[in-house]
Amino acid sequence: MMIRTTTTLSCQFKDNMGNNRSLTLDQPREDITLEEIQEFMEYVIEADVYHPSVEDAEAYLAFINGATLTRKTVETLDLSK
């Protein structure tokens, strides 16, 4: 039996056109704080580092809309004989 845990941080934003956008980070630090997540999301908006697509070239992230931290545990069962 093998147990594996993964963590994902999903940062939700609204762009200047009112569309929902998200950035997902795999395996953030285990001890990440709410303040660090807030600072990171503010930085992403201020630094204008995220551009959704070529079709939405005029879109940019404008507001923080929320965040989720998801932890998933997978247990692999050895059923071989």
C-alpha positions as CSV (number, residue, x, y, z in Angstrom):
1,M,0.0,0.0,0.0
2,M,1.3,3.5,-0.9
3,I,-0.2,6.7,0.3
4,R,0.4,10.0,-1.6
5,T,-0.8,13.4,-0.7
6,T,-0.9,16.3,-3.1
7,T,-1.9,20.0,-2.4
8,T,-3.2,22.5,-4.9
9,L,-3.6,26.3,-4.4
10,S,-6.2,27.7,-6.8
11,C,-6.3,31.5,-7.0
12,Q,-9.4,33.0,-8.5
13,F,-9.5,36.4,-10.0
14,K,-11.9,38.6,-12.1
15,D,-10.5,40.3,-15.1
16,N,-11.2,43.9,-16.3
17,M,-14.0,42.5,-18.5
18,G,-15.8,40.7,-15.6
19,N,-14.7,37.2,-16.6
20,N,-13.5,34.6,-14.0
21,R,-9.9,33.6,-14.3
22,S,-7.8,31.3,-12.2
23,L,-4.2,30.4,-11.5
24,T,-3.4,27.0,-10.0
25,L,-0.2,26.2,-8.2
26,D,0.8,22.6,-7.4
27,Q,2.4,21.7,-4.1
28,P,2.6,25.1,-2.4
29,R,4.5,25.1,0.9
30,E,2.8,23.2,3.6
31,D,3.0,26.2,6.0
32,I,1.8,28.9,3.5
33,T,-0.3,31.6,5.3
34,L,-3.4,33.5,4.3
35,E,-1.3,36.7,4.2
36,E,1.3,35.1,1.8
37,I,-1.5,34.0,-0.5
38,Q,-3.1,37.5,-0.4
39,E,0.3,39.1,-1.1
40,F,1.0,36.7,-4.0
41,M,-2.4,37.4,-5.6
42,E,-1.9,41.1,-5.2
43,Y,1.5,40.8,-6.8
44,V,0.1,38.9,-9.8
45,I,-2.4,41.7,-10.4
46,E,0.1,44.6,-9.9
47,A,2.9,43.0,-11.9
48,D,0.5,42.2,-14.8
49,V,2.2,38.8,-15.2
50,Y,-0.9,36.8,-16.3
51,H,-2.4,37.2,-19.7
52,P,-5.3,34.7,-20.4
53,S,-4.9,34.2,-24.1
54,V,-4.2,35.9,-27.5
55,E,-7.9,36.2,-28.1
56,D,-8.3,38.1,-24.9
57,A,-5.2,40.4,-25.4
58,E,-6.9,43.3,-23.8
59,A,-7.9,41.4,-20.7
60,Y,-5.9,41.7,-17.5
61,L,-6.5,40.6,-13.9
62,A,-8.3,43.3,-12.0
63,F,-9.7,41.8,-8.7
64,I,-9.1,39.0,-6.3
65,N,-12.1,36.8,-6.2
66,G,-11.0,34.1,-3.7
67,A,-8.7,31.1,-3.2
68,T,-8.9,27.5,-2.3
69,L,-6.4,25.1,-0.9
70,T,-7.1,21.5,-1.8
71,R,-5.4,18.5,-0.2
72,K,-5.9,15.1,-1.8
73,T,-4.8,11.8,-0.4
74,V,-4.5,8.8,-2.7
75,E,-4.0,5.4,-1.4
76,T,-2.8,2.8,-3.9
77,L,-3.8,-0.7,-3.0
78,D,-1.6,-3.6,-4.0
79,L,-3.9,-6.3,-5.3
80,S,-1.4,-8.4,-7.2
81,K,-1.0,-12.0,-6.3
